[in-house]
Each structure stands twice: as C-alpha cells, then as structure tokens.
Amino acid sequence: MATNRGKQFEAHFKADWQKSFPHTWIYRLPDQVSRFKGTSKNPCDFLAYNNSILWMLECKETKEGTLNFSKIGQFDLLKANLGYDGVKPYLIIWFESFDKIFAVPFQEVVRMKDDELKSVSLKNLEKKLYKNIEIPSVKKRVFLESDYSVLIEFENSLTEI
C-alpha cells in the first residue's frame, strides 16, 4: 500500500500542536468515507481551541513549490467561516521538498484567489506578498518537528491596528 504523506503529516501536525500548546483542546474531524473525491462536508481537518481562539486548521502537503487551489476541496467551507469573532481558519502547508511549513490565514488564501492566482506559491509566501508565517521547524528523517506556538503572536499582530 502506498504511503499517504498528507495523512502522515496530519498525525505529525497534531502531535506538534499538542507540544506547542500543552493545555489545548484539538480534535481531528473524521474523514468521511465516500466514493467521490472532494465531496467531504468537513470544513477542515482539525478544530482546536486555545487562547480564546477557535482554530479551523486545514493541513495540506505538496512536493511542489505551489499548492493549486483545486487541491483545497474545503475552500468554500473555510471561506464561509471567515469574519466570526474568535474563529480563525488557517491553511497549514508543508512544502515537503523544501522542508518548510507555512501557516496562511484563510482570508489571505481567498485574497490570492481573488487576485486571480492559480495556487498558493512558496515564492509568494517567502516574499510576504500575502500575510503568512513560516512555522519554525527542525528536520527529522522525513518529517519536520514544528513549533506552532508562534501562531498566537502572529494572530495578535494581525488584529493590531
């Protein structure tokens, strides 16, 4: 059976999130069994509650330097949850070939699509053309060990006026 790096990344993400926030609540929404790809009714992979924030976290893995919007099957469901006080939808992307993980507020993903881009690109994230944060990570054999606690300060910086 082929290894599904995306599912393995989700497991590592959950463990790293729990290390980053030891007293947090995190829940993996169960995958829905369906014969049709992209038919999930789940808005994201994980719900987490920490620091008075309900995080909606969608994890994606790509070997390329881009993640095409067509690979984000939950796009409309995540977009529908923007604008609620205390609810923070995020896209977490592991650029596997580059050993980098980025967290992108979902309103920035929407802005990219509105700007008629076809994908979330590593190049645009590194240039800070859209708000995002690189998650501090240390390479292990295959996966990265990551510290997601930087999201609290990053999120606070987004709300400062």
N, C-alpha and C positions, 0 to 999 in steps of 0.2 A: 504494500500500500504506500502511496506517495506521501511524503511529509508535507503537511499544510503549515507553511511558515506563518501565515496570518493567525491561525488558531494558536500556534505556539507563542507568538508574540503577545496575544491576548493574555495567556497564562502568565507570562513574564511581566506584562504590564500590571496585572492585578497584584502580584507579589511585590513589585516595586512600589506601587501606590500605597500598599499597606505598610511598607517600611518607611515611606516618606511621610505618611500620616498614620501613626500607630493607633490613634483613637478615632479613626474614621469609620463610617459605615460605607461599604461598597457592595454592590450587587451586580452580578453578571446576568443580564437578561437572557433567558434560554433561547437558543436558536430554534426557529420554527421549522419543522420538517415539512418540506414542500417539494414537489417535482419541478417547480419552476424557479429558476434563478432570479433574484431581485424582487421576490414577492413578499419579503418579510414585512410585518406590520410593526416590528420593534423600531423605535426611533433611534436607538443607539445600542452599543454593546454593553455599556456599563452605566449605572446610576451610582453616584457617590455623594455623600453628604459630609461636608467638613467646613468649619469656619463660617457657618450660616449661609453656605452656598450649596445648591443642588447642582452638581456637575453632571452633564449629559456627555458621555465620552464615547466617541466612535473611533475605533482603532483600525488603521489600515497599514499594510506593508506593501512596499514596492521595491523591486530590484533596480528600477529605472530612476532617473533624476526627476521624474514627474509622476503625478497621480492624476489620471484622467477623471474628469467629473463623472463619466459614465460608470466608474468603479465605486461611486458613492451612492449606493442604492437607497440610502435613507435621507438623501438630500432634502426632499420636500418635508419630511417629518421633522428633521432637525431645524429647518428654516421656520417651520410653524411654531417652534418653541422659543424663538428669539423675542426679546422685549419683556419677558416676565421678570419682575424683581426677584433677585436671588437665584435665578435659573441661568446656568452658564453652559451652553452647548459648545463643545470643542471637538475638533478633529485632531487626533494624535496619529502622526505619520512616521513610520520607521522607514527611512531610506536605507535599505539593507546594504546595498553595495557601497554606500558612503559612510556607514557606521554612524548615522545621525538620526536623532528623533526630534521632531518639532511638534509643538502644540499650537494650533491655529484656532483662534476664536471663530465660531461658525459664521458670525456676521462678516468676517473677512473673506471666508470662502464664498459667501454669497456675492460680496463685492467683486471678487475675481471673476465670477461667472457673469455678473452684470457688466464688467469691463470687457466681456467677450473673449476671455481667455478660455482655452480648452481644458486646462489642467492646473493643478497646484504644482508649481515647479520649485525645486530645491534652489535654483538660482534666484528666483524672485524672493523666496523666504530669506536667503542669506543676505540679499541686498536690502532687506527690510522694506520692500516696496509695499508690503502688507503687514499689519501687526501680527506678530508671532513671537514665540520664544523657543530657542533651542534648549532641549532638556539636557542638563549635564549627565553624561553617561560614560561608563567605563566598559571597554570591550572585553568580553569574556571569550570563550571559544567561538561561539556563533552569535549569541545574543549579547545585548548590552545590559548592564546593570545601571538603572537610571534613578535620578532623584527628582521627583515631581513636586517637591515642596516649593520650588521656585514659582509655581503657578499662582500661589497666594499673592506674592509681591507683584507679579506681573498683572494679575487681575486687578489688584488695587491701583496700579499705575494707569490702567485703562479707565477707571472711574474717576480719577482725579481731574479736576477742572482748573 
